[in-house]
Amino acid sequence: MSVNKKIEDYIKCPKYIFDANPKHGMATDNKSALIKRKNLYLKSIDEKHQFTVFMRQNTMLIEQFSIGLLFKLESINFRKITLIRFNGEHGQTDWSKDNHYNSFHIHNINEALLEQGILEPKLVEITNKFNTFHSALFEFLNHVNITNFIDFFPDFKKY
C-alpha cells in the first residue's frame, strides 16, 4: 500500500473522541491571551490508532484559525505528523506564493513531503467548503470521520 493511501486511510478511518481539553468550550492559550484553544483525543474505532485534533482561534481576528489532525508515528520515535489542517484567512497581507493567506484553505501532506522529512502539511488547497471557524469545525469533524462529535459539540445537532 502506498504512503499516500495510508495517509488517506488514517484521515478517513472512523474515529471517536475519548477525551477533550478543556472538556467544555475553549481555553485561553498559555502563550497568547488572544488565542483560544482546545484539543480532542481520538482513537480509531478498531482501537489500533490514536490521534489528536487541535483547534486554535484568534479572539480578535476570528477568521484566523487552525484545526488539524495529528497522528503519532511509532516508526519515527513517536513523532507526531499533521495529516490535514483546515485554516481560516491569515490576514490582509499575503506573503504566500499562491495567495492562500487571504482565503480559507486546507493543508495536506503526502509521501513526497514525508520522504523529505517534512511532517507538516505543505500542500495548499483553497476552498469554499467553509467560511467561519464554526463551519470549518463541522466540515473537519465530518471529513476526518469522527463518529461521536455530536456528544462534544451538541449545537451541531441542528445541521
C-alpha positions as CSV (number, residue, x, y, z in Angstrom):
1,M,0.0,0.0,0.0
2,S,1.3,3.4,-0.9
3,V,2.1,6.0,1.7
4,N,-0.5,8.4,0.2
5,K,-3.1,5.7,0.5
6,K,-2.2,5.1,4.2
7,I,-2.4,8.9,4.8
8,E,-5.9,8.9,3.3
9,D,-6.9,5.8,5.3
10,Y,-5.7,7.4,8.6
11,I,-7.7,10.6,7.8
12,K,-10.9,8.7,6.8
13,C,-10.9,5.8,9.3
14,P,-13.8,6.0,11.7
15,K,-12.7,7.6,15.0
16,Y,-14.2,8.6,18.3
17,I,-13.4,11.2,20.8
18,F,-12.5,9.8,24.2
19,D,-11.3,13.0,25.9
20,A,-11.2,16.7,25.4
21,N,-9.1,19.5,26.9
22,P,-10.8,21.6,28.1
23,K,-13.9,19.5,28.5
24,H,-16.3,22.3,27.5
25,G,-15.7,25.4,25.4
26,M,-12.2,26.6,24.6
27,A,-9.4,27.8,26.9
28,T,-7.1,30.8,26.6
29,D,-3.7,29.8,25.2
30,N,-0.8,30.0,27.7
31,K,1.4,31.8,25.2
32,S,-1.1,34.4,24.0
33,A,-4.3,35.7,25.6
34,L,-5.6,36.4,22.0
35,I,-5.8,32.7,21.2
36,K,-8.5,30.2,22.2
37,R,-7.5,26.5,22.1
38,K,-8.9,23.1,22.5
39,N,-7.6,19.6,22.0
40,L,-9.6,16.4,21.3
41,Y,-8.1,13.0,21.9
42,L,-9.3,10.3,19.5
43,K,-9.0,6.6,18.9
44,S,-9.8,4.7,15.8
45,I,-12.9,2.5,16.1
46,D,-10.7,-0.6,15.8
47,E,-8.6,0.8,18.7
48,K,-5.4,0.5,16.6
49,H,-4.5,4.2,16.2
50,Q,-4.6,7.3,18.3
51,F,-5.0,10.9,17.1
52,T,-5.2,14.4,18.4
53,V,-7.3,17.2,17.0
54,F,-6.0,20.7,17.7
55,M,-8.2,23.8,17.4
56,R,-6.8,27.3,17.7
57,Q,-8.7,30.6,17.0
58,N,-7.7,34.2,17.4
59,T,-10.2,36.1,19.6
60,M,-9.7,39.4,17.9
61,L,-9.5,38.3,14.3
62,I,-11.9,35.4,14.4
63,E,-11.3,34.4,10.7
64,Q,-7.7,33.4,11.8
65,F,-8.0,29.8,13.0
66,S,-6.5,26.4,12.5
67,I,-8.0,22.9,13.0
68,G,-5.7,19.9,12.5
69,L,-5.4,16.1,12.8
70,L,-2.2,14.8,14.4
71,F,-1.1,11.1,14.1
72,K,1.6,9.6,16.2
73,L,4.2,7.7,14.2
74,E,5.8,4.9,16.1
75,S,8.3,4.3,13.3
76,I,9.8,7.8,13.8
77,N,10.3,7.8,17.5
78,F,6.7,8.6,18.2
79,R,6.8,12.0,16.5
80,K,3.5,13.5,15.5
81,I,2.6,14.2,11.9
82,T,-0.1,16.6,11.0
83,L,-2.2,14.7,8.4
84,I,-4.5,17.6,7.4
85,R,-5.2,21.1,8.6
86,F,-8.2,23.5,7.9
87,N,-7.2,27.1,8.1
88,G,-9.0,30.4,8.0
89,E,-7.7,33.6,6.4
90,H,-4.4,34.6,7.9
91,G,-4.7,38.3,7.4
92,Q,-4.9,41.2,4.9
93,T,-1.3,41.0,3.8
94,D,-0.5,37.9,1.8
95,W,3.2,36.8,1.5
96,S,2.3,33.3,0.2
97,K,3.2,32.5,-3.4
98,D,-0.3,31.2,-4.1
99,N,-2.2,33.9,-2.2
100,H,-3.8,31.4,0.2
101,Y,-3.3,33.6,3.3
102,N,-6.3,35.7,2.1
103,S,-8.5,32.6,1.6
104,F,-10.0,29.8,3.6
105,H,-7.8,26.8,2.8
106,I,-6.8,23.2,3.6
107,H,-3.3,21.9,4.1
108,N,-2.5,18.3,3.1
109,I,0.6,16.1,3.4
110,N,1.8,13.5,1.0
111,E,4.5,10.8,0.6
112,A,6.9,13.2,-1.2
113,L,6.9,15.6,1.8
114,L,7.4,12.8,4.3
115,E,10.4,11.5,2.3
116,Q,11.9,14.9,2.7
117,G,11.4,14.7,6.5
118,I,8.6,17.3,6.4
119,L,5.9,16.3,9.0
120,E,3.7,19.4,8.4
121,P,1.2,19.5,5.6
122,K,2.6,21.9,3.0
123,L,0.2,21.3,0.1
124,V,-2.4,24.0,0.0
125,E,-6.0,23.8,-1.4
126,I,-8.1,27.0,-1.4
127,T,-11.6,26.0,-0.5
128,N,-15.2,27.3,-0.3
129,K,-16.3,24.4,1.9
130,F,-16.2,26.7,5.0
131,N,-16.1,30.4,5.7
132,T,-16.1,30.6,9.5
133,F,-14.5,28.7,12.4
134,H,-17.8,27.0,13.2
135,S,-18.4,25.8,9.6
136,A,-14.8,24.7,9.3
137,L,-15.0,22.7,12.5
138,F,-18.2,21.0,11.3
139,E,-16.7,20.2,7.9
140,F,-13.5,19.0,9.6
141,L,-15.2,16.7,12.1
142,N,-17.1,15.1,9.3
143,H,-14.1,15.0,6.9
144,V,-11.9,13.1,9.4
145,N,-14.8,10.7,10.3
146,I,-15.3,11.4,14.0
147,T,-18.4,9.3,14.8
148,N,-19.3,10.8,18.2
149,F,-18.6,14.5,17.7
150,I,-22.2,15.5,18.5
151,D,-21.6,14.3,22.1
152,F,-18.9,17.0,22.4
153,F,-20.5,19.6,20.1
154,P,-24.3,19.4,20.7
155,D,-25.0,22.6,18.8
156,F,-24.2,20.7,15.6
157,K,-27.3,18.5,16.0
158,K,-29.3,21.1,14.0
159,Y,-27.1,20.6,10.9
